[in-house]
Every structure is written in C-alpha cells, then in structure tokens.
C-alpha cells in the first residue's frame, strides 16, 4: 500500500486517516484538507501496463473510481493535466461527485470494451476540475455519515417488516444524495421506505439492488485459495454457475467446498470448464460394462486430463481398479458390439504417468525401531563396565593361570556379591571354619579329581583382605559386647544404692 507522506511547513508529519473503501488517505496540512490515493488497497485494481508507452490514439476519456467496486468513465472537456491518482470533481445528477482517477491512456478503451460500458445517450459525463480543499472537507463530512446512516436504515426497514437487507450506503461528494445498496430474494415495494428515508436523512435517495456476489465483492476478503476474492479484484460481470460445471470436471459435489463466501457456487468453477469439455469430446460413452473372458468390468472413475478410464469388477467399489487408455476402451466397445469378448482387458500393462513426488526415508526418521540398536549397545557396555571390583578395568589375567582358574574367575564375575566371599575352591565349596574341612559333595570329580588348583596372586590378596575384615569385625563385636555388659552392671549398682538410701 503506497501513499504520499504529507508534511507541514515546519517539517512535521500530518495527522491523517485511511479510507480503505475508496483507497485514499485524508490529512490536514497547514490547516487545509488534502487527500492522496493509495495504491493496492481498493477493489477492482487494474494495472496500466501501457502507461510508459506513447499514446497511439490520444483520448480524453478517463476511468474514475469511487467507493468499493463502483467505477465510471468521464470526458476531460477542460483539457486538465490529469494523472493516475488525482482527486477530481465529476458530473453527477444532481450536483457533483468526488472520485479518483484510476486509469488513463489507450488502456481505457480496452477496459470499456471488456466491461461493456455504454454511455448514456452516447455522451460521457464531464470532469469539472481537480478537487479543492473545500471539496475534500465536504467529502470527508459525507463519508463520516455513511456508517450511522446504514445502521439507522436497517432499523427502519426492520420496523416496516420489509424482506430486504441494506448492505452498504454511499454518499455523494457534495452530500446531497446517497445510494442505498440492498439485497432481496424477491421483489420489494420500497416506495414508502424512500419517503421515510428522505424525511429522516434530508437527502435524495437512490435504491440499487445487488446480488450476493456483488455484496461479497464490495466487502472483500480472501478465498480458500489464499488469494483475494476474484469478485473484489477483477471480475466485473458475473456468469451463472451450476453443479454441471463440477460434474463435468469430476469434482466431488460437496456444498461446503463448492460454495464461496457469498454462499453461492464459486466463480472459479467455470475457469477451466471449456478445457475439460473439449477434452471429454474424445471420450467414449460407456453405458454398459466391458465384457471380457475373465468377466465384466464397470467404469468407476475417469481422469480427463491424463486420458485414463478406471474399471473394476464391482460397480459399487473402487477395489482392484484397472486403468485403461481411451483408445483401448474404444477397441473393447467395438468388439463387444460385434458380440465378441476380448481375452484380457489390456493388451499391454498400462500405467498412467504420475508426476507426484515420492517419499524416501533416507535418514530413518520414520522408523519405529531406530533407537533399539543403540540401547542394546549401551546395555552391553554397562555389562562390561560392571565386572570385578577387585581388579581395575581392562586388567588382563595372569599369564600363568590355568584354564580352570580362568573359568572360576569368570564365574565369580557373574555371581552375586554374597557368593564372592566364598573361597577359591569352587562356587559351592564353603570351608568349615571349625574343622577347616571341605564337604565331599563340593569336591571336584572326574579326571581332575584330587588335583588342587593353586589360587593366583590376585585371588590370594582378595582372600587375605576378606579374612582380615572378618577378624576385625569379630573384635569389634566382642569389644561392643563387653562395653554393654559393663554399662548394665553400672546401672544395677546405681539402682541398688538408691534402694539402700531410701
């Protein structure tokens, strides 16, 4: 949205207001009311792509825009130097109106031909002058009355029980006339309403009926495609849209998706209709199923742009669909009309071209088991780190140890902590402390029976540490018991002394 920034003589910015409906900005510079056009914030915007080109046919016809989607064409009878964006006073009936020049040059004639504009009685209305500060002040006063007038007009129409909706009110630039835009599904007798409006507002009244699409264009908004509504950006004449347009393009008849903001069928349904109708001319009409040796095949759906027809053995299901080209369908229909059944549905494997991108899980982000291998590796590392605490990690076993000693050391690493206090004679070989003998059931049997396995140096150090710890624990227990007995004797003696004193 572009507009010229106004400043006072002391180089301070002016306070202004923006009117989106008319696409202009009002401000007061040095006490005078001024207005400047804003590009890109008004309805039915047109780009003059011939603006920088020399004029082939000089013309004095200019396009002037007013509130929302109202535009008209005027003649510059006074040969004023007008450019796009100038605020001008134009002829109206009665009085004059204020508008903004929106198009000049050779493109005006093309625009008039596109919208089908015909001047009244073959004569164009005139452009009087460029708007003066007095005209702009009065124009601002008229614009300020529009919203309150619309609210009051709606209340009056509701009190008179008229089946109509007043959608917008537009005041003329000289504030002596107003246009009331209304919507009605049927003919409305508003002769009494006009009298009430003239008495209440003290102005000339003009009633103009519009449709739902024209109302949506005047309000504006964004469509489901994400762009500005076509009726607000470029459509000036509306054509009828029916559900046959959706059927011809194989579009699902979903009212919520086919309807626009106006509540009617979307205008864009007819944009590509001619292309689809031309493409369907070459398609055969399949009124009966295709007969083959394997069975009958029914038409399920049609892809018009790719010239593909899909058939299935069940007419009410889309399972096991077979694609066929248009030429192959014609061949099968001609054979069936002669009473012949084709051997198979397609002579060659037909695969319709698909430009849709395929998904490839390159890094494995979609795999549900992508973390399992890492967890298994961590568990193994933990088992390796949680080995014997008596020896440092990674310390190799003595080279002179026998195979039996190495197997016993491995068993000791996997045993619980309570079993590691047993001597090195075996897992269950617990020595009798009193006799120092080993039970017969724990003695080794077999070819190695009677051969004692000498413990390694590390094993002797561990057993010595355990024996020393058990001896110190026994001494501490005996000392603690003696202290407890002595303390108990002291308490008994004190109790007896107390009785004797009493």
Secondary structure, 3 states (H helix, E strand, C coil): CECCCCECCCCCECCEEEECCCCEEEEEECCEEEEEECECCCCCCCCCCCCCCCCCCCCCEEEEECCCCCEEEEECCCCCCCCCCCEEEEECCCCEEEEEEEECCCHHHHHHHHHCCCCHHHCCEEEEEECCHHHHHHHHHHHHCHHHHHHHHHHHHHHCCCCCEEEEEEECCCCCEEEEEEECCCCCCCHHHHHHHHHHHCCEEEEEECCHHHHHHHHCCECCCCCECHHHHCCCCCCCCCHHHHHHCCCCCCHHHHECCCCCECHHHHCCHHHHHHHHCCCCCCCCCEEECCCEEEEEEEECCCCEEEEECCCCCCCCCEEEEHHHHHHHHHHHHCCCCECCCCCCCCCCCCCCCCCCCCCCCCCCCCCHHHHHHHHHHHHHHCCCCCCCCCCCCCCCCCHHHHHHHHHHHHCCHHHHHCCCCCCCCCCCCCCCCCCHHHCCCCCCCCCCCCCCHHHHHHHHHHHHHHHHHHHHHHHHHHHHHHHHHHHHHHHHHHHHHC
